[in-house]
Amino acid sequence: MNSPVVSLAFSPDSRRLATAAGGIETQRQYDRLFSVGLWDVATGQDLLRFKAHNSVVRAVRFSRDGTRLITGSLDHTARLHHAFDWTIPDQDFQGYKARYWSRVLARGAARVQAVATAERQMEGGTLGEFNLPESGRTKTRPRFPIPARDRDAGADQVDLAGVYNAALTETWKPITGLAELGDDLSFVSAGLQVLEGVGFDARGAIQLCRWDPDWFQLPARVKIPVDRHFQCLHVLHGTVSVEREGTVIGGYELRYADGETRELEIRYGLDARDWQNTRDPRPVAAAHPVTWTTATGATVRLFTMVYANPRPDVQVRRIDFLSKNTGSAPFLVAMTVEP
């Protein structure tokens, strides 16, 4: 953030920090200056940023009981916002969040309709704002420590601890609304586990980017050392957001000792679908889904996929996990080679 923070407030339980970046300009549009940021105090994670006013925000405070957030602005208004603990797995709380965003989206749709029907009239509405990273900064490491490798994990289970950029217990991806604040991969048991008859060493995630500017902080390619001969490659992976059927959203580029390369594609709808079943409940054609039910009752899933090595007689120096920068962002949890 380039603008100075002119006001901040800790929640009564000291878990959240609210900030207002005021600055000196009062009429800039589509700018963070009109917004309030909410942060996780323990991790320093930028959890959410929302447009609080139609001008610069100069003051922010929590109520004594922590249930409300009040903001003051140069638009000559003070506004009261409901605040709450986003980690409580309560059905009424989930319903509240759903109703909140339904109202926001309905107001945005009304503004869009006004633009379409009013001749020579322009009205603007913001449905969400991008939390852009500082220039040149890429998320290459997890926020929390990666658990130690299981002593029963063998050489076939590729050790990804050095290349994970997210822990299973962190909100590992950019979020655009209140409903995503508690998203993590903690439903996956960290350690060695057998899925579809294959042992996987699952202790974190490698999350790649997609075309959305909010995702530019994530890498497009991660290099995974292997130095092995193998017949097949088994992966436990997933993806965030929906794409058109058959779109190549990423891949595994095998880089051989003789300098040649081969790419194994990740095709949306065949090899993976969105990790949240509610957004795209259709089955996959080639991969095998592994599903879990979260504490809130949501169904989430990852996919196991097996690829044949097109050149099994040549040593693979490394495997590059890569994104095609489409609308869907692939992530990798575990990788196993089959000799």
N, C-alpha and C positions, 0 to 999 in steps of 0.2 A: 504494500500500500504506500503510495507516494505522499498522501496527505497526512498531516499530523492528527493524532488522536487528541481530541479536545475534551472528551469526557469518558469516564469508564465507571463500571459498577460491578461488584461481586454479588452473586446471589447469596442469600442468608446461609445456605449450606456450604458455601465456598467452592462449589463444584463448577459453576459457570461464571464467565466474565462477559459482560456486555460492553461494547465500545462504540463510540460515535466519532467519526472522522470529519470534523467540521470544515477546516480549510477557510479560505477567505472569499471564494467566488460563490455567488448566490443563484446563478441562473444556468449552471451547466447541466445538461441533460444526460441521461443514461450513464450516470457516474456513481461511484461508491459514496460520494459525499452525501447523498440523500438516504443512505442506508445505515442500518445498525448491524453490527457483527456480534455473533454469539460464539464463545470459545469454550473448550474443555480445559479447565485449569490444570488438571493433572498431566495432560499430554501436550498442551499447547495447540491442539488441533482446531482449525477454523471450521466449526460445525455448520454454521448457517449464516447467511447474509440476506436480509430482506429490506425492501424499500419501506421506510417508516414514514416519510413525509414527501412533500412536493418541493422542498428546498433543503438547504443545508441543515443537518442535525447537529445541535450544539450541546445537548444534555441528555443523559440517560440514567435512570435509577430503578432499582427493584423495590417493590413494596416490602414491608417488614416480614410478611409471611411468605414471600417469594412467589406468590401466585400471579403477580402482575408486574409489568414493566412499563414505566412511563418515559416518554421521550419529548423533548422540546426542540423546536425548529424555528428557522427564520421565515417560515411560511405563516408565522404568528399563531401557531397552534401547539397545544400539548396533547399528546395522544396516549391512550391507555391500551396496552396490549396484554393479552393473557399469556402468562408464562407457566411452565410446568416441567416436571422431571420427565425427560423423554425416554428414560430407560425402563419405566414401569410397564410390565407386560399385562396390561389390563384392557379388556375388551371395550369398556366405555371410553377409555383413553384413545384407542384406535379409531373408534367411531367419531370422536371429537375431531381428530386430525383429518379424517375423511371429509367431514362436513366443512371444515375450515377451507380445505383446498377446493372443494366443490364450489364454494362461494367465490373464491378468488378467480377460478377459471371462468365462472359464469360472468363475472364482471368484465373480465378480459374479452370474452366472446362478444359481449354487448358493445364494447368499444370498437372491436373490429367491424361489427355490423354497421356501426355509425359511420365509420370511414367509407364503407362500401356504398352506403345509400345517400350520404349528404354531399351534394355537389359543391365543389370548391371549399370543402371543409376538411380539416385534418384533426384527428384526435388520437392521442397516443396512449398506450397502455403497456405496462410491464408485467409480464407473468412470472418472471424470475430473473435473477441476475447471476452473472458469471463470477466465480471466485478465482480470478486469474492469479497464477503464481508470479513471484518476482521473476524478472527477465533472466533467462539462463538457468533457472533452477529446475531440476528434474527429481521426482521422487524415486530414489534408487534404493532406499533402505526402509525397513519397517519401523514403526513407532515404538513397538514393544519387542522385547527379546524373543528370538526364536527358540523353542524348546530344544533340549539336547537330543541328538540322534539316538534312536532305539538301538541297544546293543545287538539285537537280532537282525537289524537291517544289513543286507549284504551288498556286494559290489554291483549287483544288477539294479538295485534301487539307487538311482542317481541322487546324490546329495545336493539339494538346491539351497541349503542354508546360506551360502555365500551370495546368492543372486535373488533371493526373495526380496521384494520391496514392500511387503505387507505382512503383518501377523494375522493369524486367524481371528484374533480377538479385537481387532481395531476396525473402525469405520474406514474401510480400505479404499473407497472410491469417492469421487466428487458427488455431492448430494445437491438436489435441487428443490427439496421440499421437506416439510416436517416429518412426513411418513418414512423418510429414509434415514433419519438421524440415528436409529438404532441398528442399522444394517451392518452385519459382520458375518464372518464365516465360522463362528464358534460352534456351529452345529456339526462341523467336521471334527472328529476326535483326533487330536494331535498325536502323531506317532505312526507306527507300522500297523497297517490294516490290509486285509485281503478283500478285494472287490472283484467280482466276476472271475474268481480263481487266480488273480494276480496280486502280488504283494506290492503295496505302495507306501512310500515314506512321505506322509503328508504332515507338514509342520508349518506351512505358511502359504503365501500366494505371490505369483508374479503377475501384476496387473499391467496391461498395456493400454495405449491411448486409443481414442477414436476421433472423429472429425470435430466434435463439439469443442469450442475453445476452453471450456471448463476442464477438459481432459488433457490439455497440452502439457500439464505438469508431469504426465506419465510418459514413460519411454515408448518408442515405436519398435525397438529391438532390444532383446536381452540375450547375451552370449552365455551359453551353458557348456562348461568343459565336460567332455565325455571320455575321449581317448580309449575307445572300445571297438571291437568287432561285434556285430550283433545281427540277428535275423529280423527281429521285429521291435518296434517301439510302442510301448503302452503308455498312455497319458491319462491323467485325471484332470479334466479341464472344464471350463464353463465360459460364459460370456454375459456381458451386461448390455441390455437394450436389444430391441428387435430389428431385424433386417429382412430384406426380401429373400425368399426361398432360393437356395443355391448360390447366394453371394459368397465369394471367398473373403472372409473377414480377417484371416490371418494364416499362419502356417509355421511349420518346423523345417528350417533350412539345414540340411545335413551338409557339413563341410568336411570333406574327406582329406586324408593325408596327402593325396596326390594333387590337391588343389581344386578338384572338381566339386560341384555342389549339386544337390537335388532338393527340391522343395516338396514337402508333404502338406497339402492344403487343409485348412479348416473351413468347411462350407456350412453356412448357416442353414439349419433345417435338416442337414444330413449328419454332421459331426458334432453339432452343439446347438442349443437354443438358449434363450434368455434364462438366467439362473432362477428367476421367480416364475413359478408355474402359472400364476394368475395373469401375467402379461402375455404369455404365449403357451397355452396348454397343449399344443399339438405334439405328437410324438416325433422322434428323430428317426431318420431312415437307416443310418449306418452305426451310430454309437449306441451305447447302453446307458440309460439314465440311472442315477443313484439318487433317491429322494429322501428328504428329511422333513419333519414337521417341527417348526420353531415353537418357542414358548407362547407366542401370540396366535398359534394355530395356522400360520402360513405354511404353504408347501414350497420348499426350495429344492433345487437339484443341481448336481454336477453330472458329468458324463465321462465314462471310460471309453477310450477309443484305441484301436490297435492299427498300426501302420506297418506295412512290409517295407523293409529296407531294400531299395532297388539295387544296391551294390554291397551285399553282405560280406564279400571277400576283401573289402578295402576298409582300413581303420577309419572311424569317424573321430576327427579331432574334437569337434564341438558341434553343438546344435544351437542354432539361433532361433529363438522364439520371437515371432514378429507379427505386427499388426498391419493390416492393409488400410488403416485409417478410414474405415467405413462408419456407418452409424452404430455398429455393435463392437464392443471392446472385449477381446478375449482375455482370459486369465488362466494361469496354470497353477495347479496345486501340487501335483506329483508326477514323476516320470520314472519309468522302469524299462530297462532293455532286456530282451530275450536273446540269449546267445544262440 
